[in-house]
Amino acid sequence: MFTIAAAEVVLTGTAFSILVIYHLHLACQVRKDPMATSIGLGNHLRYEWVEAVMGAKEHIEAIQTLRNWVMASSFLASTAILIGLGILNTVFRTEKIAECAHALNLFGTKSLELWLIKLMILVVVFFFSFFNFALTIRYYNHASFAINIPTSDEPAITYESVAKIINRANMHYTLGMRGFYFSVPLTLWLFGPTWMLSGSIVLTVILYKLDRTI
């Protein structure tokens, strides 16, 4: 007999599998054909930008661009930690909120303990985003110093090394944004596994379009 608990496991497992398989496929694409992905193209364009800025010694332009990136990362880091702490605060008074959410739960388990676990997973995701945005700021700050040093004065400072720092910052920025994206199906999971599965499918379709350049 197909129980409610079994439906929760199957639907939730399917939703997680869709997201995991898609990102494994994306990682393979970035390695095999990076220019066909927005991640690979972005890394290449940032290298070209570093070379152009350092070659022309446009330090003011470089600092302004890096400042804008730092401001965006700071805003997202603050948002992530505030949402995470807000959800953590909700954990201590969940009974009435859980009852409202369970009204839309058609096939999933209506266990309060499981609902608390869902909330804690959501908290971890936002803390993960905060951590990555904080690292993004760190690497952009490093890049703001390195990009102003003439390559003739410091052999260790090259176009490749500076571009590597900026691309590493962008990698953490991307991971932080993925945390925000993943929060959508995880939030829907609070209302039941069917909502999460639907959200995961829609999110994967949107990400597929965003992650491709062709």
N, C-alpha and C positions, 0 to 999 in steps of 0.2 A: 504494500500500500504506500502511495506517494504522500508522505506526511508534510506538514507545514515546515518542519525543521529541514527535511530533505530539499524542499523547494528553495528555502533560504540558502542552503549550501550550493545547490546547483546554479541558481541565478547569480549569486554573488561570485562564485568561482568563475562563471562564464564572463562576467563583467571584468574581473581582474585579469583574466586570461587575455581578453581582447586588448586591454591597455598594455599588458606586458609584451605580448607578441608583436604588437605594432611598434613599440619602442625598440625591441630587439631587431626588427626589420629595418627601422630607421638607422640604428647604429651600424648595421651592415652596409646600408646604402652610403652612409657618410664615409666609411672606409673604402668601399669599392668605387664609388662614383660621387665624390664630394660635391662637384659642381652642379649636380642634379638636385642637390638639397640646399635649402636656405642656410643651414648651418655651415656647410662647406663653402658656399658662395660668400657668406658673411666673413668667414675667416680669411678668405683670399682678398676680399675688398679691404678689410682692415689692414692687411699687410701692405697693400698698395697705398693706402692712405698714410700709413706710418712712413713709408719710403718717400712719398711726395712731401709730407710735412717736414721731415727731418732733412731731406735733401734741399728743400727751399728755405729751411730755417724759419718756418712760419710758426714760431712758438706761441704767439698769442692765440692763433686759431686752434692750435692743439690743446692749449689749456682751457679755452672756452668749451671745446667739444667734450673734453674729459670732465669738466665741471658739470656740464649738463647730464652726462652719464652718471656721475656721482649723485647728483640731486635726485634723479629718477630712482636710483638704487636705494637711496636713503628713505625716500617716500614709501617705496614698496616694502623695505625692511620694517619701517615703523608700522605700516598697515598690517603686515604679517604678524608681528608680535602682539599688537593690540587685539587682533581677531583671535589669536591663539589664547591669550589670557582671558578674553571675553568668553570663549567657549569653555575654558577651564573653570571659570566662575559659574557657568551654567551647570556644570557637572554636580555641584553641591545642592542644586534645587531643580531636579529634573522631572519629578513625578507628574506635575500638571502639564509640562511641556511635552513629555513623552506620550501622555494620553492623547493630546491633540495630534501628534505625529502619527500615532498608531491608527487614527481614524482613516488615514489614507493607505495603510498597509494592507494590501489585498491578499498576498500569498506568503508573507514573511512571518518570522517569529516575533511575538509581541512581548518579549522578555525585557524587563528593565535592565538586567545585567548586560545583555547584549547591546542594548541601546547606549549604555554607558561606555562600553568598549568602542562602539562606533564613534562616539564623541571624542574619546581619547586618541583614536587613530587620526581623527580630523585635527586635533591639537598637535600631534606629532608632525603632520604634514605642514602646518603653518609654521611650526618651529623650524622645520627643515628649510622652508622658504626663507625665513629670517636669517638662518645661519648662512645660506648661500648668498643672499644679498649683502650681508655683512662682509663676506669674503670678496664679493665683487667690489665693494668700496675700497677694501684693502689693496687689491691689485690695481685698481685705477689710480690710487694714490701713489703707488710705486711707479706706475707708468708716467705719471705727471712729472716726476723727477727725472726718470731715465730719458724721456723724449726730448728734454732740454739740454742734454749733455752731448756735445759734438763727438762724433764717432772717432775723430782724429785725436781727441784728448784721452779717450778711454777705450782701449781695444775690446773690452768685454761688452761694451754697448754697441750693438749692431742693429740694423733694421729687423733682422730675424728675432733677436732677443727681446726687443721692445714689442714687436708684434705678438710674440709668444705670451708676454705678460698681459697684453690687452685681450688676446683671444682666450686666455685662461679666465680673465675677469668675465668675459662674455659667456663662457661656459657655465660659470656659477650663476650668472644672470638668467641664462636659459633654464637651468635647473630650478631656480627660484620661481620663475614663471610657470614651469611645469607643475610645481606644487600648487600654485593658484588654480591652474587648469584642473588638476586632479581633485581639488576641493569641491568642484561642481558635482561629479557623480557621487563623491563621498557624502556630501550634504544631502543629496537625493536619497542616499542609502538610509538616512534617518527615517524616511517615510516608507521604506520597504525596498526589497531587492529588485522588484520590477522597475521601479523608478531609476535605481542605480544602473541597471542593465541598459535602459533606454538612454540615460545620460552618457554612458560609456560609448555607446554606438555613435551617438551624435557628436560627441567630443572627438572620437577617432576620425570621423569623416572630416570635421573641421580642421584638425591637426594635419591630416593627410594633405589638404589643400594648402595649408600654411607652410608645411615643411618641404614642399616641392617647388622647384623653379621651372620645371617643364611639365 
